[in-house]
Structures are given as structure tokens and as C-alpha cells.
Amino acid sequence: MRKIPAVRFFALALLLSALGACAAPATRDGEIRVEGDVLRPRGWTAAEIEARFPDRVRIVDHESHDGKVRLRGLPLAELVKDAGPALDDSRKNHELGFAIAVCATDGYTSVFTYDEVVPFRDAEPSVFLAFAEESGPLPEKFGPARLVLVGHEGGSRRMRAVDLVRVVDLADRR
């Protein structure tokens, strides 16, 4: 995963916080909502993700202070692309002005630039939403999803109890 400068990351985080990026969503129990500056906001359950993206679901290894676990996950890019960021084709590289806030039920938030989540060209995705363990559902304290960063050192952006992904067009906020 491409690293972004700390100053840029904190500026994104402050801006998204000021915009209320992770205000509490109205969700069905066990649902992960994708909303914000998108054309098709919606909620997803683990079963709906499995049914809609069967060829994109992968087993990803995750290590945290709870130990190592193998998880069933989907590249977050798939849910973002399915939601359809509200891109203006007349604006050059408009997608680079988008940020993605991933929010947990306890208020924890991780912020990503669009190109960290939706890789350009043929780059492999590295940001996954894990919605189940390899052998069954996620334990309740980790659900509805876990954010897993493949190939990324450090755990500050990995999270559990993810229930909201908010896509924000920062270019339209100036």
C-alpha cells in the first residue's frame, strides 16, 4: 500500500471529522453501510456480500493483539465501486479528490485516500473488509466487519466492529 504523508493524513482526518463523516448510521443489525457522495448508497450483510461478489471474496491473514486469524474478506474497493462515487467526468482525475472514512460502532475511524482503497491499473488491493472468519461468522465483538490491511505494518488503521464506509468528495468542499 502506498503511504501518504502524515500531514496529509491528519488534514484528511480533521476535515472528515469536521464534516461529521462518521455520524451514526441507521442500519439493520449486522449491516455495513456504504454512503456519502455516492450514486447508490446501501447496506450490506455478510450473506449479501458473499452472494454479490463470490469471485472477489478472499481468505486474508490477520494478526492483532488477539492473535492470528484467517478471515473471509472483500477488497473494500468492490463496495466503493459498487456504490458509484459521484464522479464528474469533466474534472480531470476527480476521484483523487475523494476520501474514504471507515467507521466502527465505538467511534473509531480510519481515513484513506481514494487511490489507497481503489488501486489504479492492475495493482493488487490491500484494504479489505473481512465479514467472517474462514471457518464461520465473526465473533460478535468484531462484527459486522473488520478492516484488514494486507502488507501494512502497524495496527492503528486496522479496526473491528466496522459498520459504516463513507465516501467523501473533498474537491467539492473548497
DOKEKOL-931913 format. One record per residue: residue number from 1; residue in one letter; x, y, z of N, C-alpha, C in turn. Coordinates in steps of 0.1 Angstrom, whole numbers. Example, Ala and Ser with C-alpha at 12.3 -4.5 7.8 and 13.67 -1.06 7.14 Angstrom:
! residues 2
+-----+----+-------+-------+-------+-------+-------+-------+-------+-------+-------+
:   i : aa :   npx :   npy :   npz :  capx :  capy :  capz :   cpx :   cpy :   cpz :
+-----+----+-------+-------+-------+-------+-------+-------+-------+-------+-------+
:   1 :  A :   132 :   -57 :    78 :   123 :   -45 :    78 :   132 :   -33 :    78 :
:   2 :  S :   128 :   -22 :    71 :   137 :   -11 :    71 :   129 :     0 :    79 :
+-----+----+-------+-------+-------+-------+-------+-------+-------+-------+-------+
//
This chain:
! residues 174
+-----+----+-------+-------+-------+-------+-------+-------+-------+-------+-------+
:   i : aa :   npx :   npy :   npz :  capx :  capy :  capz :   cpx :   cpy :   cpz :
+-----+----+-------+-------+-------+-------+-------+-------+-------+-------+-------+
:   1 :  M :     9 :   -12 :     0 :     0 :     0 :     0 :     9 :    12 :     0 :
:   2 :  R :     5 :    22 :    -8 :    13 :    34 :    -9 :    10 :    42 :     4 :
:   3 :  K :    21 :    48 :    10 :    20 :    56 :    22 :    17 :    70 :    18 :
:   4 :  I :     8 :    77 :    26 :     6 :    91 :    24 :    13 :    98 :    35 :
:   5 :  P :    18 :   111 :    32 :    25 :   118 :    42 :    16 :   121 :    54 :
:   6 :  A :    22 :   121 :    66 :    14 :   122 :    79 :     6 :   135 :    79 :
:   7 :  V :    12 :   146 :    74 :     4 :   159 :    74 :    -8 :   157 :    66 :
:   8 :  R :    -7 :   151 :    54 :   -19 :   150 :    45 :   -29 :   141 :    52 :
:   9 :  F :   -25 :   130 :    58 :   -34 :   121 :    65 :   -42 :   128 :    76 :
:  10 :  F :   -35 :   135 :    85 :   -41 :   142 :    96 :   -50 :   153 :    91 :
:  11 :  A :   -47 :   160 :    80 :   -55 :   170 :    74 :   -68 :   164 :    69 :
:  12 :  L :   -67 :   152 :    63 :   -79 :   145 :    59 :   -88 :   141 :    71 :
:  13 :  A :   -81 :   136 :    81 :   -89 :   131 :    93 :   -96 :   143 :    99 :
:  14 :  L :   -89 :   154 :   101 :   -96 :   166 :   107 :  -107 :   171 :    98 :
:  15 :  L :  -106 :   172 :    85 :  -116 :   176 :    77 :  -128 :   167 :    77 :
:  16 :  L :  -126 :   154 :    77 :  -137 :   144 :    77 :  -144 :   145 :    91 :
:  17 :  S :  -136 :   147 :   101 :  -142 :   148 :   115 :  -151 :   160 :   115 :
:  18 :  A :  -147 :   172 :   110 :  -155 :   184 :   110 :  -167 :   182 :   102 :
:  19 :  L :  -166 :   174 :    91 :  -178 :   172 :    83 :  -188 :   161 :    88 :
:  20 :  G :  -184 :   156 :   100 :  -193 :   145 :   105 :  -193 :   133 :    97 :
:  21 :  A :  -182 :   129 :    92 :  -181 :   117 :    84 :  -186 :   104 :    90 :
:  22 :  C :  -185 :   103 :   103 :  -189 :    90 :   109 :  -201 :    92 :   118 :
:  23 :  A :  -210 :   101 :   115 :  -222 :   102 :   122 :  -229 :    89 :   122 :
:  24 :  A :  -236 :    85 :   133 :  -242 :    72 :   135 :  -252 :    69 :   123 :
:  25 :  P :  -250 :    58 :   116 :  -260 :    55 :   106 :  -272 :    47 :   111 :
:  26 :  A :  -282 :    48 :   103 :  -294 :    39 :   107 :  -292 :    26 :    99 :
:  27 :  T :  -289 :    15 :   106 :  -286 :     3 :    99 :  -294 :    -9 :   104 :
:  28 :  R :  -295 :   -19 :    96 :  -300 :   -32 :   101 :  -290 :   -38 :   109 :
:  29 :  D :  -293 :   -46 :   119 :  -284 :   -53 :   127 :  -274 :   -61 :   119 :
:  30 :  G :  -261 :   -60 :   121 :  -251 :   -67 :   113 :  -248 :   -62 :    99 :
:  31 :  E :  -253 :   -50 :    97 :  -251 :   -44 :    83 :  -239 :   -34 :    83 :
:  32 :  I :  -233 :   -34 :    71 :  -222 :   -24 :    68 :  -228 :   -15 :    58 :
:  33 :  R :  -229 :    -2 :    61 :  -234 :     8 :    52 :  -223 :    14 :    44 :
:  34 :  V :  -226 :    17 :    31 :  -217 :    25 :    22 :  -225 :    36 :    18 :
:  35 :  E :  -221 :    48 :    21 :  -229 :    60 :    18 :  -220 :    72 :    16 :
:  36 :  G :  -226 :    84 :    15 :  -218 :    96 :    13 :  -220 :   101 :    -1 :
:  37 :  D :  -210 :   106 :    -7 :  -210 :   111 :   -21 :  -210 :   100 :   -31 :
:  38 :  V :  -220 :    92 :   -31 :  -222 :    80 :   -40 :  -235 :    81 :   -46 :
:  39 :  L :  -236 :    74 :   -58 :  -249 :    73 :   -65 :  -258 :    62 :   -60 :
:  40 :  R :  -253 :    52 :   -54 :  -261 :    40 :   -49 :  -257 :    37 :   -35 :
:  41 :  P :  -261 :    45 :   -25 :  -258 :    41 :   -11 :  -266 :    29 :    -7 :
:  42 :  R :  -261 :    20 :     1 :  -268 :     9 :     6 :  -261 :     2 :    17 :
:  43 :  G :  -268 :    -7 :    24 :  -262 :   -15 :    34 :  -260 :   -29 :    29 :
:  44 :  W :  -250 :   -36 :    35 :  -246 :   -50 :    31 :  -245 :   -59 :    44 :
:  45 :  T :  -251 :   -70 :    43 :  -248 :   -81 :    53 :  -238 :   -90 :    47 :
:  46 :  A :  -232 :   -98 :    56 :  -222 :  -108 :    51 :  -228 :  -117 :    40 :
:  47 :  A :  -240 :  -122 :    42 :  -246 :  -130 :    32 :  -248 :  -123 :    18 :
:  48 :  E :  -251 :  -110 :    19 :  -253 :  -103 :     6 :  -240 :  -101 :    -1 :
:  49 :  I :  -229 :   -98 :     7 :  -216 :   -97 :     1 :  -211 :  -110 :    -5 :
:  50 :  E :  -213 :  -121 :     2 :  -210 :  -134 :    -4 :  -217 :  -137 :   -17 :
:  51 :  A :  -230 :  -133 :   -17 :  -239 :  -136 :   -29 :  -235 :  -127 :   -41 :
:  52 :  R :  -232 :  -114 :   -38 :  -229 :  -104 :   -49 :  -215 :  -105 :   -55 :
:  53 :  F :  -205 :  -109 :   -46 :  -191 :  -109 :   -50 :  -184 :  -122 :   -48 :
:  54 :  P :  -190 :  -134 :   -52 :  -184 :  -147 :   -49 :  -170 :  -149 :   -54 :
:  55 :  D :  -167 :  -143 :   -66 :  -154 :  -144 :   -72 :  -144 :  -135 :   -66 :
:  56 :  R :  -148 :  -125 :   -58 :  -138 :  -115 :   -53 :  -135 :  -117 :   -38 :
:  57 :  V :  -143 :  -125 :   -31 :  -140 :  -128 :   -17 :  -127 :  -136 :   -16 :
:  58 :  R :  -119 :  -133 :    -7 :  -106 :  -139 :    -5 :  -104 :  -143 :    10 :
:  59 :  I :   -95 :  -152 :    12 :   -91 :  -155 :    26 :   -79 :  -146 :    28 :
:  60 :  V :   -79 :  -138 :    39 :   -68 :  -129 :    42 :   -64 :  -133 :    57 :
:  61 :  D :   -50 :  -132 :    58 :   -45 :  -135 :    72 :   -44 :  -121 :    79 :
:  62 :  H :   -48 :  -122 :    92 :   -48 :  -110 :   100 :   -42 :  -113 :   114 :
:  63 :  E :   -33 :  -104 :   118 :   -27 :  -106 :   131 :   -29 :   -94 :   139 :
:  64 :  S :   -34 :   -96 :   151 :   -36 :   -85 :   161 :   -33 :   -89 :   175 :
:  65 :  H :   -35 :   -81 :   185 :   -32 :   -85 :   198 :   -41 :   -97 :   203 :
:  66 :  D :   -51 :  -100 :   195 :   -60 :  -111 :   198 :   -54 :  -124 :   192 :
:  67 :  G :   -43 :  -123 :   184 :   -37 :  -134 :   178 :   -39 :  -134 :   163 :
:  68 :  K :   -35 :  -145 :   157 :   -36 :  -147 :   142 :   -49 :  -154 :   139 :
:  69 :  V :   -55 :  -149 :   128 :   -68 :  -155 :   124 :   -69 :  -153 :   108 :
:  70 :  R :   -75 :  -163 :   102 :   -78 :  -163 :    88 :   -92 :  -158 :    86 :
:  71 :  L :   -94 :  -148 :    77 :  -107 :  -142 :    76 :  -112 :  -142 :    61 :
:  72 :  R :  -125 :  -142 :    59 :  -131 :  -141 :    46 :  -133 :  -126 :    44 :
:  73 :  G :  -127 :  -120 :    34 :  -128 :  -106 :    32 :  -130 :  -102 :    17 :
:  74 :  L :  -134 :   -91 :    15 :  -137 :   -85 :     2 :  -128 :   -72 :     1 :
:  75 :  P :  -121 :   -70 :   -10 :  -115 :   -57 :   -12 :  -125 :   -46 :   -10 :
:  76 :  L :  -122 :   -36 :    -1 :  -131 :   -25 :     1 :  -134 :   -18 :   -12 :
:  77 :  A :  -125 :   -18 :   -21 :  -127 :   -12 :   -34 :  -140 :   -17 :   -41 :
:  78 :  E :  -143 :   -29 :   -39 :  -155 :   -35 :   -46 :  -168 :   -28 :   -41 :
:  79 :  L :  -169 :   -26 :   -28 :  -181 :   -20 :   -22 :  -181 :    -5 :   -26 :
:  80 :  V :  -170 :     2 :   -26 :  -169 :    16 :   -30 :  -173 :    17 :   -45 :
:  81 :  K :  -167 :     9 :   -54 :  -171 :    10 :   -68 :  -185 :     6 :   -70 :
:  82 :  D :  -191 :    -4 :   -63 :  -205 :    -7 :   -65 :  -214 :     4 :   -61 :
:  83 :  A :  -210 :    12 :   -51 :  -218 :    24 :   -46 :  -218 :    35 :   -56 :
:  84 :  G :  -207 :    35 :   -65 :  -207 :    45 :   -75 :  -203 :    59 :   -70 :
:  85 :  P :  -191 :    62 :   -67 :  -187 :    76 :   -63 :  -192 :    86 :   -73 :
:  86 :  A :  -198 :    97 :   -69 :  -204 :   107 :   -77 :  -193 :   115 :   -84 :
:  87 :  L :  -187 :   108 :   -95 :  -176 :   114 :  -102 :  -181 :   123 :  -113 :
:  88 :  D :  -174 :   134 :  -115 :  -177 :   143 :  -126 :  -167 :   141 :  -137 :
:  89 :  D :  -171 :   135 :  -148 :  -162 :   131 :  -159 :  -155 :   143 :  -165 :
:  90 :  S :  -161 :   155 :  -163 :  -154 :   167 :  -169 :  -142 :   171 :  -161 :
:  91 :  R :  -141 :   166 :  -149 :  -130 :   170 :  -140 :  -119 :   160 :  -141 :
:  92 :  K :  -107 :   165 :  -144 :   -95 :   156 :  -145 :   -92 :   150 :  -132 :
:  93 :  N :   -91 :   136 :  -132 :   -88 :   129 :  -120 :   -96 :   132 :  -108 :
:  94 :  H :  -109 :   134 :  -110 :  -118 :   138 :   -99 :  -117 :   128 :   -88 :
:  95 :  E :  -116 :   115 :   -90 :  -115 :   105 :   -80 :  -104 :   108 :   -70 :
:  96 :  L :   -94 :   114 :   -74 :   -83 :   117 :   -64 :   -86 :   127 :   -54 :
:  97 :  G :   -97 :   134 :   -56 :  -102 :   143 :   -46 :  -112 :   137 :   -35 :
:  98 :  F :  -113 :   124 :   -36 :  -122 :   117 :   -27 :  -114 :   110 :   -16 :
:  99 :  A :  -121 :   110 :    -4 :  -115 :   103 :     7 :  -125 :    92 :    12 :
: 100 :  I :  -121 :    82 :    19 :  -129 :    71 :    23 :  -127 :    70 :    38 :
: 101 :  A :  -138 :    73 :    46 :  -137 :    71 :    61 :  -144 :    58 :    64 :
: 102 :  V :  -137 :    50 :    72 :  -142 :    37 :    76 :  -144 :    38 :    91 :
: 103 :  C :  -157 :    36 :    95 :  -161 :    39 :   109 :  -166 :    27 :   116 :
: 104 :  A :  -162 :    26 :   129 :  -166 :    15 :   138 :  -177 :    19 :   147 :
: 105 :  T :  -184 :     9 :   153 :  -195 :    12 :   162 :  -191 :    20 :   175 :
: 106 :  D :  -178 :    19 :   179 :  -173 :    26 :   190 :  -167 :    40 :   187 :
: 107 :  G :  -169 :    44 :   175 :  -165 :    57 :   171 :  -151 :    58 :   165 :
: 108 :  Y :  -143 :    47 :   165 :  -130 :    46 :   159 :  -132 :    48 :   144 :
: 109 :  T :  -122 :    56 :   138 :  -123 :    59 :   124 :  -109 :    58 :   117 :
: 110 :  S :  -109 :    52 :   106 :   -96 :    52 :    97 :  -100 :    59 :    84 :
: 111 :  V :   -91 :    68 :    80 :   -93 :    76 :    68 :   -83 :    72 :    57 :
: 112 :  F :   -88 :    70 :    45 :   -79 :    66 :    33 :   -82 :    76 :    22 :
: 113 :  T :   -71 :    78 :    14 :   -74 :    85 :     1 :   -80 :    74 :    -8 :
: 114 :  Y :   -86 :    79 :   -19 :   -93 :    70 :   -28 :   -84 :    60 :   -34 :
: 115 :  D :   -72 :    65 :   -38 :   -63 :    56 :   -45 :   -56 :    46 :   -36 :
: 116 :  E :   -57 :    47 :   -23 :   -53 :    37 :   -13 :   -63 :    25 :   -13 :
: 117 :  V :   -76 :    29 :   -15 :   -86 :    19 :   -14 :   -89 :    13 :   -28 :
: 118 :  V :   -90 :    21 :   -38 :   -93 :    16 :   -52 :   -80 :    18 :   -60 :
: 119 :  P :   -72 :     7 :   -61 :   -59 :     7 :   -67 :   -60 :    11 :   -82 :
: 120 :  F :   -51 :    19 :   -87 :   -51 :    22 :  -101 :   -44 :    11 :  -109 :
: 121 :  R :   -47 :    10 :  -121 :   -42 :     0 :  -131 :   -44 :   -14 :  -125 :
: 122 :  D :   -34 :   -22 :  -125 :   -35 :   -36 :  -121 :   -30 :   -39 :  -107 :
: 123 :  A :   -28 :   -29 :   -99 :   -23 :   -31 :   -85 :   -32 :   -40 :   -77 :
: 124 :  E :   -26 :   -48 :   -69 :   -34 :   -56 :   -60 :   -41 :   -48 :   -49 :
: 125 :  P :   -53 :   -51 :   -45 :   -59 :   -44 :   -34 :   -52 :   -48 :   -21 :
: 126 :  S :   -52 :   -38 :   -12 :   -46 :   -41 :     1 :   -55 :   -38 :    13 :
: 127 :  V :   -66 :   -31 :    10 :   -76 :   -28 :    21 :   -88 :   -37 :    19 :
: 128 :  F :   -91 :   -45 :    30 :  -102 :   -55 :    29 :  -111 :   -52 :    40 :
: 129 :  L :  -124 :   -55 :    38 :  -134 :   -56 :    48 :  -137 :   -71 :    50 :
: 130 :  A :  -133 :   -76 :    62 :  -135 :   -90 :    65 :  -148 :   -92 :    72 :
: 131 :  F :  -157 :  -100 :    67 :  -170 :  -101 :    73 :  -173 :  -115 :    79 :
: 132 :  A :  -163 :  -124 :    79 :  -164 :  -137 :    85 :  -150 :  -143 :    88 :
: 133 :  E :  -150 :  -152 :    97 :  -137 :  -160 :    98 :  -138 :  -171 :    88 :
: 134 :  E :  -126 :  -177 :    85 :  -126 :  -187 :    75 :  -135 :  -198 :    78 :
: 135 :  S :  -137 :  -201 :    91 :  -145 :  -213 :    95 :  -159 :  -209 :    99 :
: 136 :  G :  -163 :  -197 :    99 :  -176 :  -193 :   103 :  -177 :  -178 :   106 :
: 137 :  P :  -188 :  -174 :   112 :  -191 :  -160 :   114 :  -180 :  -153 :   123 :
: 138 :  L :  -179 :  -140 :   122 :  -171 :  -132 :   131 :  -176 :  -133 :   145 :
: 139 :  P :  -168 :  -134 :   156 :  -173 :  -132 :   169 :  -180 :  -118 :   170 :
: 140 :  E :  -191 :  -118 :   178 :  -199 :  -106 :   179 :  -191 :   -93 :   182 :
: 141 :  K :  -180 :   -94 :   190 :  -173 :   -82 :   193 :  -165 :   -76 :   181 :
: 142 :  F :  -163 :   -84 :   171 :  -156 :   -80 :   159 :  -165 :   -76 :   148 :
: 143 :  G :  -178 :   -79 :   148 :  -187 :   -76 :   137 :  -194 :   -62 :   138 :
: 144 :  P :  -200 :   -59 :   127 :  -203 :   -67 :   115 :  -191 :   -70 :   106 :
: 145 :  A :  -180 :   -62 :   107 :  -168 :   -64 :    98 :  -156 :   -59 :   105 :
: 146 :  R :  -144 :   -65 :   100 :  -131 :   -60 :   104 :  -124 :   -54 :    92 :
: 147 :  L :  -117 :   -43 :    95 :  -108 :   -37 :    84 :   -95 :   -43 :    85 :
: 148 :  V :   -90 :   -49 :    74 :   -77 :   -56 :    74 :   -69 :   -50 :    63 :
: 149 :  L :   -56 :   -47 :    66 :   -47 :   -41 :    57 :   -36 :   -51 :    54 :
: 150 :  V :   -37 :   -56 :    42 :   -27 :   -67 :    38 :   -14 :   -60 :    34 :
: 151 :  G :    -3 :   -65 :    40 :    10 :   -60 :    37 :    13 :   -47 :    44 :
: 152 :  H :     6 :   -43 :    54 :     8 :   -30 :    61 :    13 :   -32 :    75 :
: 153 :  E :    24 :   -26 :    78 :    29 :   -27 :    92 :    21 :   -18 :   101 :
: 154 :  G :    20 :   -22 :   114 :    14 :   -14 :   124 :    -1 :   -16 :   123 :
: 155 :  G :    -8 :   -13 :   135 :   -22 :   -17 :   135 :   -31 :    -5 :   137 :
: 156 :  S :   -26 :     8 :   137 :   -35 :    19 :   140 :   -47 :    21 :   130 :
: 157 :  R :   -46 :    16 :   118 :   -57 :    18 :   109 :   -65 :     5 :   107 :
: 158 :  R :   -61 :    -6 :   113 :   -69 :   -18 :   113 :   -80 :   -16 :   124 :
: 159 :  M :   -91 :   -22 :   122 :  -102 :   -20 :   132 :  -112 :   -31 :   131 :
: 160 :  R :  -120 :   -31 :   142 :  -131 :   -41 :   143 :  -144 :   -34 :   144 :
: 161 :  A :  -155 :   -41 :   144 :  -168 :   -35 :   145 :  -171 :   -24 :   135 :
: 162 :  V :  -167 :   -26 :   123 :  -169 :   -16 :   112 :  -184 :   -17 :   108 :
: 163 :  D :  -191 :    -6 :   108 :  -205 :    -6 :   103 :  -208 :     5 :    93 :
: 164 :  L :  -198 :    13 :    90 :  -200 :    24 :    80 :  -188 :    27 :    72 :
: 165 :  V :  -190 :    29 :    59 :  -180 :    33 :    50 :  -186 :    46 :    43 :
: 166 :  R :  -179 :    57 :    45 :  -184 :    70 :    40 :  -174 :    75 :    29 :
: 167 :  V :  -179 :    77 :    17 :  -172 :    82 :     6 :  -174 :    97 :     6 :
: 168 :  V :  -163 :   105 :     6 :  -165 :   120 :     7 :  -157 :   126 :    -4 :
: 169 :  D :  -164 :   135 :   -12 :  -158 :   143 :   -22 :  -152 :   155 :   -16 :
: 170 :  L :  -139 :   155 :   -13 :  -132 :   167 :    -7 :  -131 :   178 :   -17 :
: 171 :  A :  -130 :   175 :   -30 :  -128 :   185 :   -40 :  -140 :   195 :   -41 :
: 172 :  D :  -152 :   190 :   -37 :  -164 :   199 :   -37 :  -166 :   206 :   -24 :
: 173 :  R :  -156 :   205 :   -15 :  -158 :   211 :    -2 :  -149 :   224 :     0 :
: 174 :  R :  -143 :   229 :   -11 :  -134 :   240 :   -10 :  -142 :   253 :   -12 :
+-----+----+-------+-------+-------+-------+-------+-------+-------+-------+-------+
//
